[in-house]
């Protein structure tokens, strides 16, 4: 049942409104940062307030106007969108605190533009999460592309500008493919509204729908950084570390993954995906990304680039689970959206803290850093163990469900892919931990942690990664939202 409420609109636009106040506070640093924190906190409160109604089985709906006949520019908050929205808004609070410490610690230029762009990026992300249909999602999806460009080129060096151009070429090209897919869907059905279990069944030919499915995968897959559509992402690591952190955890790349999951379960649906025979080929396609991206991560010395390739690999875990179109795969994939977010944002936070405190960017420079930055490296180690799937950090739980999904889909080779990926995670994360704790620094160092405004957020995200591993439903709503999503799609889990 739809419950009419203005809350989704407020949740989307509150940070966009804050961006105006941030721009007007250009010369007043404390005021500018206050607007950032107020907007982040209010956004989270508004989004969290929708949890009880959605858990009761309601969707929260708000329509602004019609874009096309029968296609409104509207928001509908369902279980999947709400989970993504809660995650993004909560992590924006922590990233805002971290960002203040980061830009102050490095005396970054153009701080007003940075915070204003960040605010609009979060508005766009929540717009993607709460979009009621494909066209509304597309509008926010493309706004997200454009507003993150200033963040990618923030340093305004030749390297940053080159990375920004590559980012735009890739993501806008993906947007063109996505728009083609949306137009084709509308011409077939006259509808674009997300429906649990899909709405395309019974329309078009098998070959036509297979091509349409591929178009959606490419359109969303550019932002999700599937290989070979991925090369913009390592290049974009020239951006400030808080940008890399949040965009990897919940914004740009997760928006791509979110779009793929929406396509599979709310546009095509499990029955049609199985009938078309596109699910398992997609699973093997992303399995290639899982393994090859991990191998690329092994060869990196730059810490942020290594984390970028790790992200490319880990995002494909989510699509792998969705591609199985079975309850266990869905559960593992959707859980990994949240689990990966907390673990990966911790790792990027740590990389930024290391850079602010020591100006070191490369793994080969980290000998003995565990002694000079014990809290940062403890958080890094926790997240790294989780990425490799070691309990009690939360990563093991989503990967367990992905393994169950592989078995349920009778795809034992993909079980081998998941296990091999875990070993590759060990191979590229554990040498960093070994360097930090068991190698001597080349010069004498003293304890030198990053500022508290950076240290507190990374400690919290590391702690939450453990809490979610020991007590998966610690927030009290996470399982409920995933189970509700599965019930609406499969009739239960």
VEXDREN-2710 file (C-alpha; in Angstrom, 1 decimal):
% VEXDREN-2710
k/r/px/py/pz
1/UNK/0.0/0.0/0.0
2/UNK/1.2/3.5/-0.9
3/UNK/1.3/6.1/1.9
4/UNK/1.4/9.7/0.6
5/UNK/4.1/11.7/2.4
6/UNK/6.4/14.6/1.6
7/UNK/9.3/12.9/3.5
8/UNK/11.0/11.4/0.4
9/UNK/11.0/14.9/-1.3
10/UNK/12.5/16.5/1.9
11/UNK/15.1/13.7/2.2
12/UNK/16.2/14.2/-1.4
13/UNK/16.3/18.0/-1.5
14/UNK/17.5/19.0/2.0
15/UNK/21.2/18.6/1.2
16/UNK/20.6/20.4/-2.2
17/UNK/19.1/23.3/-0.2
18/UNK/22.1/23.2/2.2
19/UNK/24.5/23.5/-0.8
20/UNK/23.1/27.0/-1.4
21/UNK/23.7/27.9/2.2
22/UNK/27.2/26.4/2.0
23/UNK/28.0/28.6/-1.1
24/UNK/26.7/31.7/0.7
25/UNK/29.0/30.9/3.6
26/UNK/32.1/30.9/1.4
27/UNK/34.2/33.1/3.7
28/UNK/32.9/31.6/7.0
29/UNK/34.5/28.2/7.4
30/UNK/32.7/27.3/10.7
31/UNK/29.3/28.3/9.4
32/UNK/29.8/26.4/6.1
33/UNK/30.7/23.3/8.0
34/UNK/27.8/23.8/10.4
35/UNK/25.4/23.8/7.4
36/UNK/27.0/20.6/6.2
37/UNK/26.5/18.8/9.5
38/UNK/22.9/20.1/10.1
39/UNK/21.9/18.9/6.6
40/UNK/23.6/15.5/7.0
41/UNK/21.9/15.0/10.4
42/UNK/18.4/16.1/9.3
43/UNK/18.6/14.0/6.1
44/UNK/19.4/10.9/8.2
45/UNK/16.6/11.6/10.7
46/UNK/14.0/12.1/7.9
47/UNK/15.0/8.9/6.2
48/UNK/15.2/6.9/9.4
49/UNK/11.7/8.1/10.3
50/UNK/10.3/6.2/7.4
51/UNK/11.6/2.8/8.6
52/UNK/8.5/1.8/10.7
53/UNK/6.0/2.5/7.9
54/UNK/8.0/0.5/5.4
55/UNK/8.6/-2.4/7.8
56/UNK/4.8/-2.6/8.1
57/UNK/4.6/-3.3/4.4
58/UNK/3.9/0.2/3.1
59/UNK/5.6/2.2/0.4
60/UNK/6.0/5.9/1.0
61/UNK/5.0/7.8/-2.2
62/UNK/5.2/11.4/-3.3
63/UNK/4.5/12.7/-6.8
64/UNK/5.7/16.1/-8.2
65/UNK/4.4/16.1/-11.8
66/UNK/4.1/14.0/-15.0
67/UNK/7.2/13.7/-17.2
68/UNK/5.4/11.6/-19.9
69/UNK/1.9/10.3/-20.1
70/UNK/1.6/7.8/-17.2
71/UNK/5.2/8.5/-16.1
72/UNK/5.4/10.8/-13.1
73/UNK/8.4/12.5/-11.6
74/UNK/7.9/10.8/-8.3
75/UNK/9.4/9.1/-5.3
76/UNK/8.4/5.7/-3.9
77/UNK/10.3/4.5/-0.8
78/UNK/10.3/0.7/-0.7
79/UNK/12.4/-1.7/1.4
80/UNK/15.4/-1.8/-1.0
81/UNK/15.5/1.9/-1.6
82/UNK/15.1/2.7/2.1
83/UNK/18.0/0.4/3.0
84/UNK/20.2/2.2/0.5
85/UNK/19.0/5.6/1.7
86/UNK/19.6/4.9/5.4
87/UNK/23.1/3.6/4.6
88/UNK/24.0/6.6/2.4
89/UNK/22.6/9.2/4.8
90/UNK/24.3/7.7/7.9
91/UNK/27.7/7.5/6.2
92/UNK/27.4/11.0/5.0
93/UNK/27.4/12.2/8.6
94/UNK/30.6/10.3/9.3
95/UNK/32.2/11.4/6.0
96/UNK/31.3/15.1/6.7
97/UNK/33.1/14.9/10.1
98/UNK/36.0/13.2/8.4
99/UNK/36.1/15.7/5.5
100/UNK/36.3/18.6/7.9
101/UNK/39.4/17.1/9.5
102/UNK/40.8/16.2/6.1
103/UNK/40.5/19.6/4.3
104/UNK/41.7/21.4/7.4
105/UNK/44.6/19.0/7.9
106/UNK/45.8/19.6/4.3
107/UNK/44.6/23.2/4.1
108/UNK/42.8/22.2/0.9
109/UNK/41.7/24.9/-1.6
110/UNK/38.1/25.4/-2.9
111/UNK/36.6/23.9/0.3
112/UNK/33.3/25.6/-0.3
113/UNK/32.9/24.1/-3.8
114/UNK/34.0/20.7/-2.3
115/UNK/31.3/20.7/0.5
116/UNK/28.6/22.1/-1.9
117/UNK/29.3/19.5/-4.5
118/UNK/29.3/16.8/-1.9
119/UNK/25.9/17.9/-0.6
120/UNK/24.3/17.8/-4.1
121/UNK/25.9/14.4/-4.7
122/UNK/24.1/13.1/-1.7
123/UNK/20.8/14.6/-2.8
124/UNK/21.3/12.8/-6.2
125/UNK/22.1/9.5/-4.4
126/UNK/19.0/9.6/-2.3
127/UNK/17.0/10.5/-5.5
128/UNK/18.4/7.4/-7.1
129/UNK/17.4/5.3/-4.0
130/UNK/13.9/6.7/-3.8
131/UNK/13.0/7.0/-7.5
132/UNK/9.6/5.6/-8.2
133/UNK/10.4/4.7/-11.9
134/UNK/13.2/4.4/-14.3
135/UNK/13.0/7.9/-15.7
136/UNK/13.1/9.6/-12.3
137/UNK/16.1/7.4/-11.4
138/UNK/17.8/8.4/-14.7
139/UNK/17.5/12.1/-14.0
140/UNK/19.2/11.8/-10.6
141/UNK/21.6/9.2/-11.9
142/UNK/22.9/11.8/-14.5
143/UNK/22.9/14.7/-12.0
144/UNK/25.1/12.5/-9.8
145/UNK/27.5/12.1/-12.7
146/UNK/27.7/15.8/-13.4
147/UNK/28.0/17.0/-9.8
148/UNK/30.8/14.5/-8.9
149/UNK/32.9/15.8/-11.7
150/UNK/34.1/18.9/-9.7
151/UNK/35.0/16.5/-6.9
152/UNK/37.1/14.2/-9.2
153/UNK/39.0/17.3/-10.6
154/UNK/39.2/19.0/-7.2
155/UNK/43.0/19.3/-7.3
156/UNK/42.8/20.9/-10.7
157/UNK/46.1/19.4/-11.8
158/UNK/46.7/18.1/-15.3
159/UNK/46.3/14.6/-13.9
160/UNK/43.0/15.4/-12.2
161/UNK/41.6/17.1/-15.2
162/UNK/42.5/14.1/-17.4
163/UNK/40.8/11.8/-14.9
164/UNK/37.8/14.0/-14.9
165/UNK/37.5/13.9/-18.7
166/UNK/37.8/10.1/-18.6
167/UNK/35.2/9.9/-15.9
168/UNK/32.7/12.0/-17.9
169/UNK/33.3/10.1/-21.2
170/UNK/32.7/6.8/-19.5
171/UNK/29.7/7.7/-17.3
172/UNK/27.9/9.9/-19.8
173/UNK/28.3/7.2/-22.5
174/UNK/26.8/4.7/-20.1
175/UNK/24.0/7.2/-19.6
176/UNK/23.2/7.3/-23.3
177/UNK/23.0/3.5/-23.4
178/UNK/20.8/3.6/-20.3
179/UNK/18.5/6.2/-21.9
180/UNK/18.1/4.0/-25.0
181/UNK/17.1/1.1/-22.7
182/UNK/14.5/3.2/-20.9
183/UNK/13.0/4.5/-24.1
184/UNK/12.8/0.9/-25.5
185/UNK/11.1/-0.2/-22.3
186/UNK/8.6/2.6/-22.5
187/UNK/7.8/1.8/-26.1
188/UNK/7.2/-1.8/-25.3
189/UNK/5.1/-1.4/-22.1
190/UNK/4.0/2.2/-21.8
191/UNK/5.3/1.9/-18.2
192/UNK/8.5/2.5/-16.3
193/UNK/7.4/2.0/-12.6
194/UNK/9.4/-0.3/-10.5
195/UNK/7.4/-3.5/-9.6
196/UNK/8.6/-6.3/-7.3
197/UNK/9.0/-9.3/-9.6
198/UNK/9.3/-7.0/-12.7
199/UNK/6.8/-5.7/-15.3
200/UNK/8.4/-6.7/-18.7
201/UNK/7.1/-10.3/-18.7
202/UNK/4.9/-10.9/-21.7
203/UNK/6.4/-8.1/-23.8
204/UNK/8.7/-8.3/-26.8
205/UNK/10.7/-11.2/-28.3
206/UNK/13.3/-13.2/-26.5
207/UNK/16.1/-11.8/-28.5
208/UNK/14.9/-8.2/-28.1
209/UNK/14.6/-8.6/-24.4
210/UNK/18.0/-10.2/-24.2
211/UNK/19.5/-7.1/-26.0
212/UNK/17.5/-4.8/-23.7
213/UNK/18.8/-6.6/-20.6
214/UNK/22.4/-6.2/-22.0
215/UNK/21.8/-2.5/-22.5
216/UNK/20.7/-2.0/-18.9
217/UNK/23.7/-3.9/-17.7
218/UNK/26.1/-1.8/-19.8
219/UNK/24.2/1.5/-18.9
220/UNK/24.4/0.8/-15.1
221/UNK/27.6/-1.2/-15.4
222/UNK/29.8/1.7/-16.3
223/UNK/29.2/3.3/-12.9
224/UNK/29.4/-0.2/-11.2
225/UNK/32.8/-0.5/-12.9
226/UNK/32.4/-3.9/-14.5
227/UNK/35.4/-4.9/-16.5
228/UNK/36.1/-3.7/-19.2
229/UNK/34.1/-0.6/-18.3
230/UNK/36.2/0.1/-15.2
231/UNK/39.2/2.2/-16.1
232/UNK/37.7/5.5/-15.1
233/UNK/37.6/4.4/-11.5
234/UNK/41.3/3.9/-10.7
235/UNK/42.0/7.1/-12.6
236/UNK/39.5/8.9/-10.4
237/UNK/41.6/8.1/-7.3
238/UNK/43.2/11.5/-7.9
239/UNK/40.2/12.9/-6.0
240/UNK/40.4/13.8/-2.3
241/UNK/40.3/10.7/-0.1
242/UNK/36.9/11.5/1.5
243/UNK/35.4/11.7/-2.0
244/UNK/36.9/8.3/-2.9
245/UNK/35.6/6.9/0.4
246/UNK/32.0/7.9/0.1
247/UNK/31.7/7.4/-3.6
248/UNK/33.1/3.9/-3.3
249/UNK/30.9/3.1/-0.3
250/UNK/27.5/4.4/-1.3
251/UNK/27.4/7.0/-4.0
252/UNK/28.6/6.7/-7.6
253/UNK/29.6/3.0/-7.8
254/UNK/26.9/1.8/-5.5
255/UNK/24.3/3.8/-7.6
256/UNK/25.4/1.6/-10.6
257/UNK/25.1/-1.6/-8.6
258/UNK/21.7/-0.4/-7.2
259/UNK/20.5/0.2/-10.8
260/UNK/21.5/-3.3/-11.8
261/UNK/19.7/-4.9/-8.9
262/UNK/16.6/-2.7/-9.6
263/UNK/16.7/-3.9/-13.2
264/UNK/17.0/-7.6/-12.4
265/UNK/14.3/-7.7/-9.7
266/UNK/12.0/-4.7/-10.4
267/UNK/12.1/-4.4/-14.2
268/UNK/12.7/-7.9/-15.6
269/UNK/12.0/-10.0/-12.6
270/UNK/13.3/-13.5/-11.6
271/UNK/10.9/-15.4/-13.8
272/UNK/11.8/-13.5/-17.0
273/UNK/15.5/-13.4/-16.2
274/UNK/15.4/-17.2/-15.9
275/UNK/13.3/-17.6/-19.1
276/UNK/15.7/-15.4/-21.1
277/UNK/18.7/-17.3/-19.8
278/UNK/20.6/-14.1/-18.9
279/UNK/21.2/-14.5/-15.2
280/UNK/23.9/-17.1/-15.2
281/UNK/25.9/-15.6/-18.1
282/UNK/25.8/-12.3/-16.1
283/UNK/27.1/-14.2/-13.1
284/UNK/30.1/-15.5/-15.1
285/UNK/30.7/-12.1/-16.6
286/UNK/31.0/-10.5/-13.2
287/UNK/33.0/-13.5/-11.9
288/UNK/35.6/-12.5/-14.4
289/UNK/35.7/-9.0/-12.9
290/UNK/35.9/-10.5/-9.4
291/UNK/39.1/-12.4/-10.2
292/UNK/40.8/-10.1/-12.7
293/UNK/40.3/-6.9/-10.6
294/UNK/41.8/-8.7/-7.6
295/UNK/44.8/-9.6/-9.7
296/UNK/45.2/-6.0/-10.7
297/UNK/45.0/-5.0/-7.0
298/UNK/47.9/-7.3/-6.4
299/UNK/50.2/-5.3/-8.7
300/UNK/49.4/-1.8/-7.2
301/UNK/51.8/0.1/-5.0
302/UNK/49.6/3.2/-4.6
303/UNK/47.3/2.4/-1.7
304/UNK/44.2/4.2/-3.1
305/UNK/44.5/2.5/-6.5
306/UNK/44.8/-0.9/-4.8
307/UNK/41.6/-0.1/-2.9
308/UNK/40.0/1.0/-6.2
309/UNK/40.6/-2.4/-7.8
310/UNK/39.4/-4.1/-4.7
311/UNK/36.2/-2.1/-5.0
312/UNK/35.8/-3.2/-8.6
313/UNK/36.1/-6.8/-7.5
314/UNK/33.8/-6.5/-4.5
315/UNK/31.0/-4.7/-6.3
316/UNK/30.7/-7.7/-8.6
317/UNK/29.9/-9.8/-5.5
318/UNK/26.6/-7.9/-5.2
319/UNK/25.7/-8.5/-8.9
320/UNK/26.7/-12.1/-8.6
321/UNK/24.2/-12.6/-5.9
322/UNK/21.5/-10.8/-7.8
323/UNK/22.3/-12.8/-11.0
324/UNK/21.4/-16.1/-9.3
325/UNK/17.8/-14.8/-9.0
326/UNK/17.3/-16.9/-5.9
327/UNK/16.6/-15.9/-2.3
328/UNK/20.0/-16.7/-0.9
329/UNK/21.8/-14.8/-3.6
330/UNK/19.6/-11.8/-3.2
331/UNK/20.1/-11.9/0.6
332/UNK/23.9/-12.1/0.2
333/UNK/24.1/-9.5/-2.5
334/UNK/21.9/-6.9/-0.7
335/UNK/23.7/-7.6/2.6
336/UNK/27.0/-7.0/0.9
337/UNK/25.9/-3.5/-0.2
338/UNK/25.9/-2.5/3.5
339/UNK/28.8/-4.7/4.7
340/UNK/31.1/-3.6/1.9
341/UNK/30.1/0.1/2.5
342/UNK/31.3/0.0/6.1
343/UNK/34.5/-2.0/5.4
344/UNK/35.5/-0.1/2.3
345/UNK/34.9/3.4/3.7
346/UNK/37.0/2.4/6.7
347/UNK/39.9/1.4/4.4
348/UNK/39.7/4.7/2.5
349/UNK/39.4/6.7/5.7
350/UNK/42.6/5.0/6.9
351/UNK/44.4/5.8/3.6
352/UNK/43.4/9.4/3.9
353/UNK/44.5/9.5/7.6
354/UNK/47.9/8.1/6.6
355/UNK/48.3/10.7/3.9
356/UNK/47.4/13.6/6.2
357/UNK/49.6/12.4/9.0
358/UNK/52.6/11.3/6.9
359/UNK/52.1/12.3/3.3
360/UNK/52.6/8.7/2.3
361/UNK/50.6/7.3/-0.6
362/UNK/52.3/4.0/-1.4
363/UNK/52.2/0.6/0.2
364/UNK/56.0/0.3/-0.1
365/UNK/56.3/3.3/2.3
366/UNK/54.2/1.8/5.1
367/UNK/56.9/-0.1/6.9
368/UNK/56.4/0.2/10.7
369/UNK/53.4/2.5/10.4
370/UNK/51.5/0.3/12.8
371/UNK/53.6/1.7/15.6
372/UNK/53.3/5.4/14.7
373/UNK/49.6/5.1/13.8
374/UNK/48.3/2.3/15.9
375/UNK/44.6/3.2/15.9
376/UNK/44.4/3.9/12.2
377/UNK/46.2/0.6/11.3
378/UNK/44.0/-1.4/13.8
379/UNK/40.9/-0.1/11.9
380/UNK/42.6/-0.9/8.6
381/UNK/43.4/-4.4/9.7
382/UNK/39.8/-5.0/10.9
383/UNK/38.4/-3.9/7.6
384/UNK/41.0/-5.9/5.6
385/UNK/40.1/-9.1/7.5
386/UNK/36.4/-8.4/6.8
387/UNK/37.1/-8.0/3.1
388/UNK/38.8/-11.3/3.0
389/UNK/35.8/-12.9/4.7
390/UNK/37.2/-13.6/8.2
391/UNK/34.8/-13.6/11.1
392/UNK/33.8/-11.7/13.2
393/UNK/34.0/-8.8/10.7
394/UNK/30.7/-8.6/8.7
395/UNK/32.1/-9.5/5.3
396/UNK/32.0/-13.2/6.1
397/UNK/28.2/-13.2/6.5
398/UNK/27.3/-11.8/3.1
399/UNK/29.9/-14.0/1.4
400/UNK/28.4/-17.1/3.2
401/UNK/25.0/-16.3/1.7
402/UNK/26.6/-15.8/-1.7
403/UNK/28.1/-19.2/-1.4
404/UNK/24.7/-20.6/-0.6
405/UNK/23.3/-18.8/-3.6
406/UNK/25.9/-20.4/-5.8
407/UNK/25.0/-23.9/-4.5
408/UNK/21.3/-23.2/-4.9
409/UNK/21.9/-22.2/-8.5
410/UNK/24.0/-25.4/-9.1
411/UNK/27.0/-23.3/-10.0
412/UNK/29.9/-24.9/-8.3
413/UNK/32.5/-23.2/-10.5
414/UNK/31.3/-19.9/-9.0
415/UNK/31.8/-21.3/-5.5
416/UNK/35.5/-21.8/-6.6
417/UNK/35.5/-18.1/-7.8
418/UNK/34.3/-16.9/-4.4
419/UNK/36.9/-18.9/-2.5
420/UNK/39.7/-17.9/-4.9
421/UNK/38.7/-14.3/-4.5
422/UNK/39.0/-14.6/-0.7
423/UNK/42.5/-15.9/-1.1
424/UNK/43.3/-13.0/-3.4
425/UNK/42.0/-10.6/-0.8
426/UNK/44.4/-12.1/1.6
427/UNK/47.2/-11.8/-0.9
428/UNK/46.8/-8.1/-1.4
429/UNK/45.7/-6.9/2.0
430/UNK/47.9/-9.0/4.4
431/UNK/51.3/-7.8/3.1
432/UNK/50.2/-4.3/4.1
433/UNK/49.4/-5.5/7.6
434/UNK/52.7/-7.3/7.7
435/UNK/54.6/-4.2/6.7
436/UNK/52.8/-2.1/9.2
437/UNK/53.4/-4.3/12.2
438/UNK/56.4/-6.6/11.4
439/UNK/58.8/-4.4/9.4
440/UNK/60.9/-1.6/10.8
441/UNK/60.5/1.9/9.6
442/UNK/63.4/3.2/7.6
443/UNK/63.6/6.3/9.9
444/UNK/62.7/6.7/13.5
445/UNK/59.1/7.6/14.0
446/UNK/56.9/8.7/16.9
447/UNK/53.2/8.3/17.4
448/UNK/51.6/10.5/14.8
449/UNK/47.9/9.9/14.3
450/UNK/45.6/12.0/12.1
451/UNK/43.4/14.7/13.6
452/UNK/40.6/13.4/15.9
453/UNK/38.0/14.5/13.3
454/UNK/39.4/11.9/11.0
455/UNK/40.3/9.3/13.6
456/UNK/36.8/9.1/15.2
457/UNK/34.9/8.3/12.0
458/UNK/37.3/5.6/10.9
459/UNK/37.2/4.0/14.4
460/UNK/33.4/4.0/14.3
461/UNK/33.1/2.4/10.9
462/UNK/35.6/-0.3/11.9
463/UNK/33.6/-0.9/15.1
464/UNK/30.3/-1.1/13.2
465/UNK/31.9/-3.6/10.8
466/UNK/32.6/-5.9/13.8
467/UNK/29.2/-5.3/15.4
468/UNK/27.4/-6.2/12.1
469/UNK/29.4/-9.4/12.0
470/UNK/28.6/-10.4/15.6
471/UNK/25.0/-9.1/15.6
472/UNK/23.9/-8.7/12.0
473/UNK/20.6/-7.1/12.8
474/UNK/22.1/-4.7/15.3
475/UNK/20.2/-1.6/13.9
476/UNK/16.9/-3.5/14.4
477/UNK/15.7/-3.1/10.8
478/UNK/18.3/-4.4/8.4
479/UNK/17.1/-8.0/8.2
480/UNK/13.5/-6.8/8.2
481/UNK/14.1/-4.7/5.1
482/UNK/15.9/-7.5/3.2
483/UNK/13.3/-10.1/4.2
484/UNK/10.5/-7.7/3.1
485/UNK/12.3/-7.2/-0.3
486/UNK/12.6/-11.0/-0.7
487/UNK/9.0/-11.6/0.3
488/UNK/7.8/-9.1/-2.3
489/UNK/9.9/-10.6/-5.0
490/UNK/9.9/-14.4/-4.2
491/UNK/7.1/-14.7/-1.8
492/UNK/9.5/-15.4/1.1
493/UNK/13.0/-16.3/2.0
END
